[in-house]
Amino acid sequence: MSFHPRMEYAPAKFHKSERTLAEQGGDFKYTPENQAKFDENVTHYPPEQRKSAILFALYLAQGQQGYLTAAAMQHVAQQIGCTAAEVEDVVTYYTMFYRTPVGKYVINVCRTLSCALLGAERVTEELSAALGIKPGETDPTGTFTLVEVECLGACDRAPVVMVNDEWHERLAPEQSAKLIADIRTKGAAAFTGCHLNKEAQQGAGARGTGDRGKGDRT
């Protein structure tokens, strides 16, 4: 007698993993400016740890053409000195790398616990309604792409939205449509920014003023 449930081992019952290959794209290589940036950045690591520069290398490639084709990943592999498969492993792991074209503004809505408790799902719904697209899609004008992501690391300022590399904190669902309208008219000026970054800048400014004051008294 067995307490284990009866298992059917027909091939159709097994989970099938599907690997989606990136489009090959045209020939790719860094612009002279990006090549110079990479060459400088890679000097920060010992030769045997050259692979540590892979994230920077991928950011350069994505910034250059908007997303990462197989050709771009192959170029990065050549620059780093690793296999294209190793580069693709990194690209498919991180949500900030895109393997298909995206809009000018990629709106990443955090859906992890703190943001979820404070209405992130409703934020996504309102953004989706304002843009006329579902998460994972790009609007017909190619201006906006909407994406749901995991923790963005600002749980005390939830719900958090990251637009490209910019920050917008405490976005209430009812403010979502206005954010889209503001981005259309103001661009990056529409974002609140990261409060920690602001505090750091203010602290640096205060220290600088204090230093100048000391100098004045001597």
C-alpha positions in Angstrom: 0.0 0.0 0.0 1.3 3.5 -0.9 0.3 6.9 0.3 1.7 8.5 -2.8 -0.8 9.7 -5.4 -0.9 7.9 -8.7 1.2 9.8 -11.2 0.7 9.7 -15.0 3.9 9.7 -16.8 2.7 10.5 -20.3 5.0 13.0 -22.0 2.2 15.6 -22.2 2.0 15.7 -18.4 5.5 17.0 -17.9 6.3 20.6 -17.6 8.0 21.9 -20.7 10.3 24.8 -20.4 10.4 27.1 -23.4 13.4 29.3 -24.1 12.6 32.4 -26.2 15.6 33.4 -28.3 16.3 37.1 -28.8 16.0 38.3 -32.4 19.3 38.4 -34.2 19.1 42.0 -35.3 21.6 43.7 -37.6 25.3 44.0 -37.0 26.1 45.7 -33.8 29.1 47.3 -32.3 29.7 50.1 -29.8 29.9 53.6 -31.1 33.4 55.1 -30.5 32.1 57.0 -27.5 30.6 53.9 -25.9 33.7 51.9 -26.7 35.7 54.5 -24.8 33.3 54.3 -21.9 33.6 50.5 -21.7 37.4 50.5 -22.1 37.6 52.9 -19.1 35.1 51.0 -17.0 36.7 47.6 -17.4 40.0 49.0 -16.0 38.3 49.1 -12.6 38.4 45.3 -12.4 41.4 42.9 -12.3 41.8 41.1 -15.7 40.6 37.8 -14.3 37.4 39.5 -13.1 36.6 41.2 -16.4 33.1 39.7 -16.3 32.3 42.1 -13.5 31.8 44.8 -16.1 29.0 42.9 -17.9 26.1 44.9 -16.4 27.8 48.2 -17.5 28.5 46.7 -20.9 24.9 45.7 -21.4 23.6 49.1 -20.3 25.8 50.7 -22.9 24.4 48.4 -25.6 20.8 48.8 -24.6 21.2 52.6 -24.3 22.7 52.6 -27.8 19.9 50.8 -29.6 17.0 50.8 -27.1 17.0 47.0 -26.5 19.3 44.0 -26.7 19.3 41.9 -29.8 21.3 38.7 -30.1 23.9 40.6 -32.1 24.3 43.1 -29.3 24.7 40.3 -26.8 27.3 38.6 -29.0 29.2 41.9 -29.2 29.1 42.3 -25.4 30.4 38.7 -25.0 33.4 39.6 -27.2 34.1 42.7 -25.2 33.9 40.8 -21.9 35.6 37.6 -23.1 32.9 35.2 -22.3 30.2 33.2 -24.2 27.1 34.7 -25.6 25.1 32.2 -23.5 26.6 33.7 -20.3 25.6 37.2 -21.5 22.1 36.0 -22.2 21.9 34.4 -18.8 22.4 37.9 -17.3 19.9 39.6 -19.7 17.1 37.1 -19.0 17.7 37.3 -15.2 17.3 41.1 -14.8 14.0 42.9 -15.6 15.8 46.1 -16.6 17.1 44.6 -19.8 14.8 44.3 -22.8 15.0 41.8 -25.7 12.2 43.5 -27.8 11.7 47.1 -28.7 10.2 49.2 -25.9 8.7 52.7 -25.7 10.5 55.9 -24.9 9.3 55.7 -21.3 9.3 52.2 -19.7 7.0 52.4 -16.7 7.9 49.8 -14.1 5.3 49.3 -11.4 6.5 47.5 -8.2 4.0 44.8 -7.2 5.8 43.4 -4.2 4.3 43.3 -0.7 4.6 46.9 0.6 3.5 48.4 -2.8 0.8 45.7 -3.2 -0.7 46.6 0.2 -0.9 50.2 -0.7 -2.6 49.8 -4.0 0.0 48.9 -6.6 -2.5 46.6 -8.4 -4.9 49.6 -8.8 -2.0 51.8 -9.9 -1.3 49.3 -12.7 -5.0 49.2 -13.6 -5.2 53.0 -13.8 -2.0 53.3 -15.8 -3.2 50.6 -18.1 -6.5 52.4 -18.6 -4.8 55.8 -19.2 -2.4 54.2 -21.8 -4.9 51.8 -23.4 -2.4 48.9 -23.0 -1.9 45.9 -20.8 1.2 45.2 -18.7 4.0 44.0 -21.0 2.7 46.0 -24.0 3.8 49.2 -25.7 1.3 51.9 -26.8 0.8 52.4 -30.6 2.8 55.6 -30.6 5.9 53.8 -29.1 6.0 56.3 -26.3 5.1 54.1 -23.3 5.7 50.5 -22.2 4.0 49.3 -19.1 5.7 46.6 -17.0 5.1 45.0 -13.6 8.3 44.2 -11.6 9.3 42.9 -8.2 10.7 45.0 -5.3 12.3 48.3 -6.3 13.8 48.8 -2.9 11.8 51.8 -1.6 9.2 50.0 0.5 8.7 53.0 2.8 7.7 55.1 -0.2 5.2 52.7 -1.7 3.6 52.5 -4.2 6.8 53.1 -6.2 7.1 53.5 -10.0 10.4 53.6 -11.9 10.3 55.2 -15.3 13.5 54.3 -17.2 16.1 55.2 -14.6 14.0 57.9 -12.9 12.0 57.5 -9.7 8.4 58.3 -8.7 7.3 57.6 -5.2 4.0 57.3 -3.4 1.9 57.2 -6.5 -1.7 56.9 -5.5 -4.0 55.1 -8.0 -6.1 58.3 -8.6 -2.8 60.1 -9.5 -1.9 57.7 -12.2 -3.6 59.3 -15.2 -2.2 62.7 -14.2 1.3 61.2 -14.1 0.9 60.0 -17.7 -0.4 63.4 -18.8 2.5 65.1 -17.0 5.1 62.8 -18.6 3.7 63.7 -22.0 4.1 67.4 -21.3 7.1 67.6 -18.8 9.1 64.5 -19.4 11.5 63.6 -16.6 10.4 66.8 -14.7 7.2 64.9 -13.8 8.9 62.5 -11.5 9.2 63.0 -7.7 12.7 61.5 -7.6 14.2 59.3 -4.9 13.8 61.0 -1.5 17.1 59.4 -0.3 18.9 60.9 -3.2 17.4 64.3 -2.4 18.4 64.0 1.2 22.0 63.1 0.2 22.2 66.1 -2.1 20.8 68.4 0.6 23.3 67.0 3.1 26.2 67.5 0.8 25.0 71.1 0.1 24.8 71.8 3.9 28.3 70.4 4.5 29.6 72.5 1.6 28.1 75.6 3.0 29.5 74.9 6.5 32.9 74.4 5.0 32.8 77.7 3.2 31.6 79.4 6.4 34.6 78.0 8.3 36.9 79.3 5.7 35.4 82.7 5.9 36.1 82.9 9.6 39.8 82.1 9.3 
